[in-house]
Amino acid sequence: MITFLTENVEMPEIQKTPVRAWIINVAKEYGKRVGEIAYIFCDDAKILEVNKQYLGHDYYTDVITFDYSKKKLISGDIFVSLDTVKSNSKKYNQPFLTELHRVIIHGVLHLCGINDKGPGEREVMEAAEDKALSMFSIE
């Protein structure tokens, strides 16, 4: 089950049913099944608090993924700072929803086993994001 929650922000205007179907399809591309995934849309203050408390990082970020997956069943909590997504959409000259969808799927790609911190990993993640975004459609 994929849930969408908020903390300190209003729910973004995403179309939940197509987004859920998209996430399930992307997971299938990696041989995974979707278990429990909770998206927590929040503000910069909350994501900074989570980053400091759980990861020991003192900086803002757009997404933090907590992975509870077991083998082929992906599960996790994905915190998304709408403040940072909004500023990144301006920085990268992308529509807000495009950037939000990129961040939404970024968390799922982490649950599928794709990393982005080591040498060459960021390029692999960006290619996976682009491929996943190309799979998204609203019917």
Z-matrix of the N, CA and C atoms (Angstrom, degrees):
N
C 1 1.442
C 2 1.527 1 109.12
N 3 1.295 2 115.93 1 136.96
C 4 1.459 3 122.27 2 -179.89
C 5 1.523 4 107.54 3 -112.25
N 6 1.336 5 115.88 4 120.25
C 7 1.456 6 120.44 5 -179.47
C 8 1.522 7 110.38 6 -116.18
N 9 1.314 8 114.64 7 153.99
C 10 1.458 9 122.34 8 179.80
C 11 1.526 10 107.84 9 -124.85
N 12 1.323 11 115.62 10 118.92
C 13 1.461 12 122.71 11 -177.82
C 14 1.526 13 109.26 12 -123.54
N 15 1.326 14 115.80 13 165.51
C 16 1.459 15 119.47 14 176.46
C 17 1.522 16 110.34 15 -131.85
N 18 1.305 17 115.16 16 152.76
C 19 1.460 18 121.88 17 170.88
C 20 1.528 19 108.08 18 -142.33
N 21 1.319 20 115.97 19 115.95
C 22 1.472 21 124.66 20 178.52
C 23 1.528 22 114.11 21 70.96
N 24 1.336 23 118.54 22 8.47
C 25 1.467 24 122.10 23 179.15
C 26 1.534 25 109.42 24 -140.97
N 27 1.325 26 115.61 25 163.46
C 28 1.458 27 119.91 26 172.40
C 29 1.519 28 109.17 27 -82.96
N 30 1.324 29 116.48 28 153.23
C 31 1.462 30 121.33 29 178.47
C 32 1.525 31 109.32 30 -61.56
N 33 1.339 32 117.49 31 127.80
C 34 1.469 33 118.89 32 177.18
C 35 1.530 34 110.20 33 -66.50
N 36 1.312 35 115.84 34 157.07
C 37 1.464 36 120.88 35 -176.00
C 38 1.526 37 111.17 36 -83.66
N 39 1.325 38 114.43 37 67.80
C 40 1.462 39 119.61 38 175.34
C 41 1.522 40 108.18 39 -99.61
N 42 1.302 41 115.78 40 153.21
C 43 1.464 42 120.37 41 176.19
C 44 1.524 43 107.25 42 -91.84
N 45 1.320 44 114.85 43 100.48
C 46 1.468 45 121.46 44 -168.16
C 47 1.529 46 113.64 45 -60.74
N 48 1.318 47 118.20 46 -43.43
C 49 1.466 48 119.65 47 -176.94
C 50 1.528 49 111.74 48 -63.53
N 51 1.350 50 119.50 49 -49.75
C 52 1.472 51 118.13 50 176.45
C 53 1.528 52 113.32 51 -63.91
N 54 1.334 53 117.38 52 -34.40
C 55 1.466 54 120.23 53 179.06
C 56 1.530 55 109.90 54 -65.82
N 57 1.327 56 117.06 55 -42.25
C 58 1.478 57 119.83 56 177.32
C 59 1.526 58 110.79 57 -60.78
N 60 1.333 59 116.85 58 -46.40
C 61 1.472 60 120.67 59 -180.00
C 62 1.526 61 110.42 60 -60.84
N 63 1.311 62 116.78 61 -40.91
C 64 1.468 63 122.82 62 178.97
C 65 1.528 64 110.96 63 -61.52
N 66 1.324 65 116.43 64 -47.15
C 67 1.468 66 121.03 65 179.70
C 68 1.528 67 110.10 66 -59.04
N 69 1.325 68 116.90 67 -44.35
C 70 1.465 69 121.61 68 179.43
C 71 1.525 70 110.25 69 -61.70
N 72 1.329 71 117.16 70 -42.62
C 73 1.466 72 121.14 71 179.56
C 74 1.520 73 112.19 72 -66.50
N 75 1.315 74 117.27 73 -40.90
C 76 1.469 75 120.15 74 177.76
C 77 1.525 76 109.52 75 -63.51
N 78 1.317 77 117.89 76 -44.50
C 79 1.469 78 120.97 77 178.73
C 80 1.530 79 110.53 78 -58.54
N 81 1.335 80 116.97 79 -41.30
C 82 1.472 81 121.07 80 178.87
C 83 1.521 82 111.46 81 -60.09
N 84 1.343 83 116.99 82 -35.57
C 85 1.467 84 121.30 83 178.31
C 86 1.530 85 111.36 84 -58.73
N 87 1.327 86 116.92 85 -25.72
C 88 1.461 87 122.37 86 -178.96
C 89 1.533 88 111.32 87 -104.67
N 90 1.327 89 116.26 88 13.70
C 91 1.458 90 120.30 89 178.65
C 92 1.513 91 113.64 90 71.39
N 93 1.330 92 116.48 91 26.50
C 94 1.467 93 121.39 92 -176.79
C 95 1.518 94 110.99 93 -114.94
N 96 1.337 95 114.89 94 157.17
C 97 1.456 96 122.43 95 172.24
C 98 1.524 97 107.89 96 -115.14
N 99 1.325 98 115.77 97 148.61
C 100 1.454 99 120.49 98 -178.60
C 101 1.524 100 110.24 99 -89.18
N 102 1.323 101 114.94 100 126.31
C 103 1.464 102 121.99 101 173.71
C 104 1.523 103 108.44 102 -98.85
N 105 1.322 104 115.68 103 -120.35
C 106 1.471 105 121.29 104 179.44
C 107 1.528 106 109.00 105 -98.37
N 108 1.325 107 115.81 106 115.81
C 109 1.463 108 121.01 107 174.75
C 110 1.518 109 107.58 108 -124.78
N 111 1.320 110 115.96 109 124.78
C 112 1.465 111 121.40 110 177.44
C 113 1.525 112 108.71 111 -114.56
N 114 1.319 113 115.27 112 122.73
C 115 1.462 114 121.23 113 171.81
C 116 1.512 115 107.17 114 -94.68
N 117 1.328 116 116.38 115 129.15
C 118 1.450 117 121.73 116 176.18
C 119 1.526 118 106.53 117 -117.27
N 120 1.330 119 115.56 118 103.21
C 121 1.458 120 120.85 119 177.24
C 122 1.522 121 107.10 120 -82.01
N 123 1.336 122 115.83 121 129.47
C 124 1.456 123 120.22 122 -173.58
C 125 1.527 124 110.16 123 -143.89
N 126 1.335 125 115.25 124 -175.04
C 127 1.459 126 121.03 125 177.09
C 128 1.533 127 109.64 126 -102.34
N 129 1.325 128 115.37 127 176.22
C 130 1.466 129 119.92 128 -178.97
C 131 1.529 130 112.46 129 -60.42
N 132 1.342 131 117.02 130 -37.33
C 133 1.466 132 119.67 131 -178.75
C 134 1.524 133 110.65 132 -60.83
N 135 1.329 134 117.26 133 -42.60
C 136 1.468 135 121.05 134 -178.63
C 137 1.529 136 111.41 135 -69.12
N 138 1.335 137 116.70 136 -43.18
C 139 1.471 138 117.74 137 -177.88
C 140 1.530 139 110.57 138 -68.02
N 141 1.333 140 117.16 139 -32.72
C 142 1.466 141 120.11 140 175.74
C 143 1.530 142 109.78 141 -65.56
N 144 1.324 143 116.73 142 -42.26
C 145 1.463 144 121.22 143 177.43
C 146 1.529 145 111.09 144 -60.03
N 147 1.327 146 117.23 145 -45.92
C 148 1.471 147 121.99 146 178.96
C 149 1.526 148 109.96 147 -63.71
N 150 1.332 149 116.52 148 -43.33
C 151 1.464 150 121.38 149 -179.02
C 152 1.529 151 111.03 150 -61.27
N 153 1.345 152 116.28 151 -43.70
C 154 1.467 153 120.33 152 179.31
C 155 1.531 154 111.39 153 -68.50
N 156 1.336 155 116.19 154 -48.99
C 157 1.464 156 121.11 155 -172.91
C 158 1.520 157 113.17 156 -66.67
N 159 1.327 158 117.32 157 -43.00
C 160 1.462 159 119.68 158 -171.89
C 161 1.528 160 114.43 159 -102.44
N 162 1.331 161 116.63 160 -25.35
C 163 1.467 162 118.81 161 -176.32
C 164 1.526 163 113.27 162 -116.44
N 165 1.324 164 117.37 163 -8.77
C 166 1.461 165 120.88 164 -179.65
C 167 1.518 166 113.44 165 70.29
N 168 1.339 167 117.33 166 23.27
C 169 1.469 168 122.38 167 -179.81
C 170 1.524 169 109.26 168 -106.00
N 171 1.323 170 116.42 169 132.49
C 172 1.464 171 120.83 170 -179.77
C 173 1.526 172 110.02 171 -106.59
N 174 1.341 173 115.62 172 63.83
C 175 1.462 174 120.07 173 176.81
C 176 1.526 175 110.31 174 -156.55
N 177 1.322 176 113.84 175 160.38
C 178 1.458 177 120.69 176 177.95
C 179 1.527 178 109.27 177 -80.30
N 180 1.314 179 115.53 178 153.46
C 181 1.455 180 121.33 179 176.38
C 182 1.523 181 107.53 180 -151.47
N 183 1.313 182 116.42 181 167.98
C 184 1.463 183 118.91 182 -179.30
C 185 1.525 184 112.42 183 -87.41
N 186 1.340 185 116.93 184 -32.51
C 187 1.463 186 119.73 185 -175.23
C 188 1.530 187 110.69 186 -148.01
N 189 1.331 188 114.42 187 140.90
C 190 1.464 189 121.77 188 173.12
C 191 1.522 190 106.75 189 -130.44
N 192 1.320 191 116.26 190 127.28
C 193 1.457 192 121.64 191 -177.92
C 194 1.527 193 110.41 192 -113.52
N 195 1.328 194 115.51 193 125.39
C 196 1.460 195 121.90 194 172.85
C 197 1.524 196 106.69 195 -104.09
N 198 1.316 197 115.48 196 117.55
C 199 1.456 198 122.37 197 -171.64
C 200 1.528 199 111.05 198 -97.37
N 201 1.342 200 116.08 199 118.79
C 202 1.461 201 122.26 200 176.86
C 203 1.530 202 110.30 201 -116.24
N 204 1.322 203 117.17 202 22.21
C 205 1.461 204 122.22 203 -174.62
C 206 1.525 205 111.71 204 -66.64
N 207 1.324 206 113.75 205 150.52
C 208 1.471 207 120.92 206 174.74
C 209 1.515 208 106.87 207 -130.02
N 210 1.327 209 115.35 208 112.70
C 211 1.465 210 122.95 209 -179.64
C 212 1.522 211 110.76 210 53.44
N 213 1.312 212 118.14 211 -115.27
C 214 1.462 213 121.02 212 -174.81
C 215 1.527 214 113.69 213 -92.20
N 216 1.335 215 117.84 214 -0.38
C 217 1.455 216 122.56 215 179.69
C 218 1.524 217 108.91 216 -100.94
N 219 1.343 218 115.80 217 110.63
C 220 1.468 219 118.70 218 -177.21
C 221 1.526 220 110.45 219 -90.78
N 222 1.319 221 114.22 220 136.34
C 223 1.458 222 122.64 221 178.59
C 224 1.520 223 107.70 222 -147.93
N 225 1.329 224 115.76 223 150.52
C 226 1.450 225 118.82 224 176.82
C 227 1.504 226 112.93 225 174.17
N 228 1.324 227 114.70 226 171.46
C 229 1.456 228 123.29 227 171.78
C 230 1.521 229 106.93 228 -108.65
N 231 1.330 230 115.85 229 130.63
C 232 1.461 231 121.10 230 -177.35
C 233 1.523 232 108.19 231 -123.78
N 234 1.332 233 115.63 232 109.98
C 235 1.462 234 121.47 233 177.30
C 236 1.520 235 108.72 234 -88.87
N 237 1.328 236 116.70 235 131.70
C 238 1.461 237 122.19 236 -179.19
C 239 1.527 238 108.46 237 -127.53
N 240 1.334 239 117.03 238 118.97
C 241 1.461 240 120.81 239 175.60
C 242 1.526 241 109.73 240 -83.56
N 243 1.334 242 115.82 241 110.64
C 244 1.459 243 119.84 242 178.56
C 245 1.524 244 111.49 243 -66.25
N 246 1.353 245 117.29 244 -28.92
C 247 1.469 246 120.54 245 176.70
C 248 1.524 247 110.10 246 -61.92
N 249 1.327 248 117.04 247 -48.20
C 250 1.465 249 120.98 248 -178.50
C 251 1.523 250 110.97 249 -70.25
N 252 1.328 251 117.75 250 -38.08
C 253 1.474 252 120.04 251 176.57
C 254 1.528 253 109.38 252 -59.67
N 255 1.327 254 116.36 253 -42.34
C 256 1.474 255 120.17 254 -179.97
C 257 1.528 256 111.23 255 -64.21
N 258 1.329 257 117.62 256 -45.80
C 259 1.473 258 120.04 257 179.80
C 260 1.529 259 110.75 258 -66.97
N 261 1.352 260 117.61 259 -36.80
C 262 1.469 261 120.11 260 177.39
C 263 1.528 262 111.54 261 -67.83
N 264 1.322 263 117.37 262 -34.57
C 265 1.471 264 119.15 263 178.85
C 266 1.528 265 110.06 264 -62.81
N 267 1.321 266 116.32 265 -37.47
C 268 1.473 267 119.88 266 176.58
C 269 1.528 268 110.54 267 -71.20
N 270 1.324 269 116.41 268 -44.48
C 271 1.473 270 122.16 269 -179.00
C 272 1.531 271 111.39 270 -58.89
N 273 1.338 272 116.61 271 -41.69
C 274 1.463 273 121.20 272 -176.73
C 275 1.528 274 113.22 273 -98.46
N 276 1.357 275 115.36 274 7.55
C 277 1.461 276 121.78 275 177.28
C 278 1.532 277 111.87 276 54.55
N 279 1.333 278 114.67 277 48.52
C 280 1.467 279 122.21 278 179.03
C 281 1.526 280 109.09 279 -120.16
N 282 1.325 281 117.66 280 148.18
C 283 1.462 282 118.59 281 172.73
C 284 1.533 283 109.73 282 -60.24
N 285 1.324 284 116.24 283 147.24
C 286 1.470 285 121.10 284 -178.18
C 287 1.528 286 111.48 285 -53.47
N 288 1.333 287 117.62 286 -47.20
C 289 1.472 288 119.52 287 -177.17
C 290 1.523 289 112.63 288 -65.14
N 291 1.312 290 117.46 289 -33.73
C 292 1.470 291 120.31 290 177.04
C 293 1.524 292 109.58 291 -63.62
N 294 1.330 293 115.94 292 -45.93
C 295 1.470 294 120.04 293 179.36
C 296 1.533 295 110.42 294 -66.28
N 297 1.323 296 117.26 295 -38.20
C 298 1.455 297 120.18 296 178.55
C 299 1.525 298 110.70 297 -64.56
N 300 1.322 299 117.23 298 -43.52
C 301 1.469 300 119.66 299 177.62
C 302 1.528 301 110.93 300 -62.92
N 303 1.332 302 117.02 301 -37.40
C 304 1.474 303 120.24 302 177.76
C 305 1.532 304 109.88 303 -60.39
N 306 1.316 305 116.67 304 -44.16
C 307 1.465 306 120.60 305 -178.32
C 308 1.530 307 110.69 306 -70.40
N 309 1.333 308 116.70 307 -39.03
C 310 1.466 309 120.36 308 177.54
C 311 1.529 310 109.86 309 -57.69
N 312 1.316 311 116.77 310 -47.09
C 313 1.469 312 119.37 311 -177.05
C 314 1.530 313 111.44 312 -76.57
N 315 1.330 314 117.52 313 -26.89
C 316 1.465 315 121.69 314 176.12
C 317 1.529 316 109.93 315 -55.02
N 318 1.328 317 115.96 316 -45.79
C 319 1.463 318 119.67 317 179.04
C 320 1.521 319 112.25 318 -61.95
N 321 1.320 320 116.72 319 -41.90
C 322 1.468 321 121.26 320 178.66
C 323 1.525 322 110.27 321 -64.38
N 324 1.323 323 117.13 322 -40.45
C 325 1.469 324 120.78 323 179.25
C 326 1.529 325 110.76 324 -62.47
N 327 1.346 326 116.73 325 -37.05
C 328 1.472 327 118.83 326 173.13
C 329 1.522 328 110.23 327 -60.33
N 330 1.341 329 117.02 328 -44.06
C 331 1.467 330 120.40 329 179.78
C 332 1.525 331 111.47 330 -63.47
N 333 1.331 332 115.85 331 -27.01
C 334 1.474 333 120.95 332 178.55
C 335 1.528 334 112.22 333 -82.81
N 336 1.334 335 116.88 334 -3.11
C 337 1.461 336 120.43 335 174.74
C 338 1.512 337 115.84 336 105.18
N 339 1.324 338 118.43 337 7.33
C 340 1.469 339 120.69 338 179.51
C 341 1.521 340 108.90 339 -91.42
N 342 1.319 341 115.93 340 129.57
C 343 1.460 342 121.71 341 179.55
C 344 1.523 343 109.80 342 -107.86
N 345 1.348 344 115.79 343 168.37
C 346 1.461 345 119.06 344 -178.86
C 347 1.526 346 113.56 345 -143.97
N 348 1.320 347 116.92 346 18.59
C 349 1.469 348 119.63 347 -177.27
C 350 1.532 349 113.81 348 -103.91
N 351 1.306 350 117.57 349 -28.62
C 352 1.463 351 120.93 350 -175.30
C 353 1.521 352 112.61 351 -86.71
N 354 1.343 353 117.12 352 175.57
C 355 1.465 354 121.47 353 -179.35
C 356 1.533 355 111.79 354 -58.24
N 357 1.316 356 115.89 355 125.49
C 358 1.453 357 122.12 356 177.30
C 359 1.520 358 114.80 357 79.20
N 360 1.334 359 116.93 358 -8.17
C 361 1.467 360 119.79 359 -176.24
C 362 1.527 361 112.94 360 -72.95
N 363 1.336 362 116.89 361 -33.60
C 364 1.468 363 119.23 362 -179.23
C 365 1.526 364 110.39 363 -60.93
N 366 1.319 365 117.02 364 -40.65
C 367 1.470 366 120.95 365 179.75
C 368 1.533 367 111.05 366 -64.88
N 369 1.324 368 116.38 367 -38.77
C 370 1.466 369 121.10 368 177.52
C 371 1.526 370 109.70 369 -64.35
N 372 1.337 371 116.58 370 -43.65
C 373 1.466 372 121.03 371 179.15
C 374 1.528 373 110.41 372 -63.41
N 375 1.329 374 117.26 373 -45.36
C 376 1.470 375 120.08 374 -179.18
C 377 1.527 376 111.24 375 -62.51
N 378 1.304 377 117.65 376 -39.25
C 379 1.465 378 120.96 377 177.32
C 380 1.530 379 110.15 378 -65.40
N 381 1.332 380 116.92 379 -40.33
C 382 1.465 381 120.77 380 178.36
C 383 1.531 382 110.73 381 -66.21
N 384 1.332 383 116.77 382 -39.30
C 385 1.466 384 120.48 383 176.18
C 386 1.526 385 110.65 384 -61.43
N 387 1.325 386 115.91 385 -47.38
C 388 1.474 387 120.27 386 -179.39
C 389 1.525 388 111.07 387 -60.46
N 390 1.331 389 116.41 388 -43.36
C 391 1.466 390 120.47 389 178.94
C 392 1.529 391 110.17 390 -62.72
N 393 1.330 392 116.58 391 -45.05
C 394 1.459 393 120.66 392 -179.75
C 395 1.530 394 111.26 393 -64.33
N 396 1.328 395 116.69 394 -42.00
C 397 1.470 396 119.77 395 178.53
C 398 1.528 397 111.04 396 -61.53
N 399 1.305 398 117.05 397 -34.48
C 400 1.463 399 120.23 398 179.27
C 401 1.534 400 111.57 399 -68.91
N 402 1.325 401 117.00 400 -18.88
C 403 1.460 402 121.97 401 179.22
C 404 1.529 403 112.06 402 -85.91
N 405 1.323 404 117.54 403 -12.12
C 406 1.466 405 120.53 404 -174.33
C 407 1.522 406 110.44 405 -82.11
N 408 1.324 407 114.83 406 129.81
C 409 1.461 408 119.25 407 174.13
C 410 1.519 409 109.40 408 -149.02
N 411 1.301 410 114.78 409 147.96
C 412 1.456 411 121.12 410 176.69
C 413 1.511 412 107.21 411 -105.33
N 414 1.334 413 115.20 412 118.74
C 415 1.472 414 118.96 413 -178.29
C 416 1.500 415 111.55 414 -102.30
